[in-house]
Amino acid sequence: MLILLKTDASRKEIETVKNRVTELGFTPHEIPGVQRVAIGITGNKAKVDSEIFLTLPGVVDCVSVSKPFKLVSRDFKPEQTVVAVGKGSFGGKEIGIIAGPCSVESRSQILEVAELVKSAGAKFLRGGAFKPRTSPYAFQGLKLEGLEYLKEAAERTGLSVVTEVKDAETLSLVAEHSDILQIGARNMYNFSLLEKAGELGKPVLLKRSFAATIEELLMAAEYILSKGNYNVILCERGIRTFETYTRNTLDLNAVPLIKKLSHLPIIVDPSHGTGAWDLVPPLAQAAIVAGADGLMMEVHLHPEAALSDGFQSLKPDTFLRLMNSLRSAAELVGRTMP
């Protein structure tokens, strides 16, 4: 249920409603809006009687929400959420660009890439320090050493760091060294990790799993929001289909559909979505035209020598050209590039 208050509702009236929700054994979620404040209710197993709240001062209406995902839906919050991090944001007019290598391989590597992506306009630096890999023999990342290199790169360039959280045990460590916690495709169903990330309160980039439906992605985000963390960025990174020419099938349908269903910003990862560097530019452009709030792209100084995902990584000159071409795509849909 969504409780709508008057446009001039006082703080006392808002708190009265929230206290009544708590007394009933439910959880209130205050959702500030452009025109009015709304209070969402979660934790109820059955329909709540709206008459309980309609008699309270400041309340004008109660709206039933039928979708299984409550807090992430546009029924709860019609206005677009903007997640601001450092000097950039996701969900506003400007397209958020996250770029960097798949893995942090050395101090010099990440420092050089950071300077490169910043010069091209990116405001967010990606790089894996803890790498969950399919094979236990594959490169697993530099771990704490990698996190320290990322933090140094951020301090030198002013970029915000996005790096993956592998498990709950290393969550706090990663949070100390990053600005956005990335929960990867393999962990989208790790509900205990989602809840802990929600309790931590730090911005979360949630990637869609290989075979997840859009509703399952939104329900995963609901776990994070239900713990009080509303700074969630969704990411379409391709799903597995019968197609074998690409690593995954980039589902651009998800972008406008999610924007219709949810107020959360959504970005696209064309690197993992295709697994081929030469397919990244056209799909990056298509993602922006489809309505994506940002892009996440892999950039490597020497992709042929990369310890992971070299074939889908952009070389510096290709990345620079792509960033310039994306400005035209952004203008088509009334957006701007950094």
N, C-alpha and C positions, 0 to 999 in steps of 0.2 A: 504494500500500500504506500501511496505517496500523499502526504498531508500538505496542502497548500495554505500558506499564510497570507494575510493582507500585505499590500506593498509597504505599508508603514508599520508593520508589526514591530513591537518593541523587543529588546533583548529579554525582558522579563517574560513576555508572552511566549517567545521561542523556547526559553528554558522550561517553562511550565509544560509545554507540549512534550519536550524531550523527557522530562521527568515522568510524565504520565506513561509514555511508551516504556520506559525502564521499569516502572512499577508493575506493568503487565507482564514482565519477563522477556521483553523483546529488546532489540538494539536499535537506537535512533541514529540516523545519519543526516546531519545537517548539510544541505546542498544549497549554497548561495547561488542565486541567479541574477540575471540582468535586471529583471523587473520585480522579483519576489523571492523570498526564501521558502524552500520546501524541505520537508523532513521525511526521509525514507525510513521504512520499517523492515528489518530483517529478523529472522529467528522464529517467525510464526509458522506453525505447521498447517494452519487452516486459515480461512478468510477471517479478517478482523472486522468487527462491527464498527462502521464508520461513525455511528452516533456517539461513540465514546469520545471522539475528538471534535466533532462538529459543535459541541456545546462549549468548548474551551475558547477563551478570548483570543482573538487574532486569527482564528482558523476560518477559511472561507470554503474549502472543499477538500474532499478525500477522493483519490483516484486509485482504482484497483489496477495492479500491474500483473498481467497474466503470463508474461515471459518468464522462463526459468532463471534467466540472468536479470537481476533487479538493478543493482547499483550501476552497472555499466550501460544500461539501456537509455535511450533517448526519452523514454517515458518518465524516467526518474529525473533526468537532466536534459532538457531540450537544447541548451547552449553547448557549443563545442568546448571541450576541455583543452586548455593550453598548458602544456608541461614545460615550464621554464627552467633551464639548467645552465648556470654560468652565463655566458654571453649569447647563448642560443636558446631556441625553443622548438617545440613540436606542437602543431595544431593551430598556429597563427598564420599570418599571411606569408611569412618567409619559410621556404623549404629548408628543413634541417638536414644537414649533410654529415654523416658519420663515415669516416674513411681511415684506412690503415691496414696493416697486414693481418692475416688470419692469426698468426702466432707471433709473440715477441720472441725473437731469436737471439738478440744481443742488444747491448746498450746502444752501440753506434747505429744499428739498424733502426731502432724505434725512434731515436732522436732525429735521424735524417728524414724518415718518413713523416714524422710530426711536422717538421719545418715545411716539407713539400705540400702536405694536404692543407696546412694553414695558408700557405701562399696562394692556393687555388680557391680558397673561400670556405673550406670546411671549418666548423666550429667544434666538432667532436672527433676524438681520436679513438679508434678501435684497436684491439690487440689482445689475443688470448694469452693469459698466464697459466691458468689451469685449463687444460684441454681434454674434455671427455672424448675419447676416440673409439671407433669401432674395434680396432685391434689393440690389444694390450702392449704390442710391440712398437706401435707408432709413437711419434713424438708427443709427449704428454704436457709439454710446456715447461717454462722455467720456474713456475710457481712463484714463491715469494720474491725471488730475484727479478722475475718479470714484472711483478707488481711495482717494485721499487723503480724500475726503469720507466714504466708508464707514468708514475707520479712525477718523476724528474722531467719527463718530456712535457707533461702538462704544466709544470711550474715554469719551464723555459718558454713555452709558446702561448700559454693562456688558454689552450684547448681543454675541453672537458673530456674525461676518460670514460669510455664504455668498455667493460670487460666482463667476461662470463663467470657466473657462479656455478661451480661444479656440484657442491653439496652443502648441507647445513653446517657441517663441521668447519668449513672454510669461509662461510658467509661473512662473519664479522671481519675477518682479515681482508677479504676482497673489498668490503664496504669502506674500510679505512683508507684504501688506495684508489678508489674510483668515485666517480660522480653519478654514474648510472649503472645499476646492476642488471646485467643481461642474463635472463633465464632462457637457455637454449631449447631447441626442438626436443632434445632427449629428456629434458626435465619439465616440459609443459604439464605432464601428468604427475609430477612430484608434489603432491598437495601439501605435505608438511613443509617443504621448502618454500612454496608459494605463501603459506601462512606466515612463516618466519620473516620472509621478505616484506610482507605486509606490516608486521609488527615493527620492523626496523624503521620503516617510514621513508627510506631513500627511494628516489625515482627508479622505476623498474622498466626494462625493455623486455617484453614477453614475446618470444618467437612461437609461431604456430608449428606444431609438431608435424612429422612427415605425413601422417594419415589422419590428421584431426579435421573434423568438420568445423565450420565457422562457429557453430553454437558451442562446441567443445572449447574452442579458443576463448570465447567470451565467458564461458563458465570458469575457465582457469583464471582469467582476469578477476572474476567475481571473488575468488578466494582471497586475492590480494586486497581488493577494495573492502571486503568484509572485515578486515583487520584494521581499517582506518587509513590505509594508504591509497590516496586517489591519484597519485602521480604515476600513472601507468601508460606506457606507449606500446601499442601492438605492432607486430611485425609479420608481414607475409613473406615467407622465404622459400616458397615452393613446396609442393606435395608430391608424393610418389604415385605415378600412374603406370600404365603399360608402356609408355614411351621410353625408348632406350637411347635416343640420340642426345638427350640432355640428362644432367644429373637429377633434376627434378622438373616438374611442370609448374611454372610460375603462374599462380592463380590470380590474375589481375581482376577477375570478377569480385574477389573478396574485398577489394578496396572500396568501390562505391557501395557495396552491400553493407559492409561494416559501418561505413559512415552514415548509412541510413538507420542501422540498428543501434549504434552506440555513439556516445559523445566522446569516447577516447580517441586520441590521435592514432593514426596507423601509418607506418612506413613500409617500404619494400626493400628487400635484399635481393637484387638481381644477380649477385655473384653466386650465392647458394641456389638461387632459383633456377639457374641454367647450368652452372658448373663449367662455363666456357667464357673466357674473357671477351671474345669478339661479339658475344650476344648481350653483354652487359649494357653497352651504350644505347642500342635501340629500345631495350626493355626498361632502362632507366628513364628514358624520355616518355615512353608509354605510361609508366607508373605515375609520373607527374600529371600527365593529361587525364589519367583516370581518377585523380584526386588525392594521391598519396601526400602525406604531410612531411615526408622526408625519405631519404635514401641511405642505405648502408652498403658500402662498397669496399671490396678488398683491393688494396694497393700495395705493391711490393717493388722494391728497387730492382731486384733480380728474380723474377718469378720462376725462371728455370732452375734456380738453386733453392727455392723455398722449401722449408721443412714440412709444410702442409698447404694444401689447396693452391699450389702454384699455377695450375692451368686456368683457374678462374680469376686470378689476380691481374689487375691492370698495371701496366708499366707507367712510369711517371708521365711520359709525353701523351699517352692515350688518356690518362686521367685528366690532365690539364685541358686537352681538347674537349673532352666530354663535359667538363664543368662549364666551359664557355657555351657549348651547344645547348645545355640545359636551360640557359637563361631564356631562350626563345620559347621552349616548351612551357616554362613557368608563366611567361607573359600571356600565353594563349588562354590560361585558366585564371588570370588575375592574381597570380602569386609572384613572389620575388625570390631571387637567389641571393645568398650571402656574398 
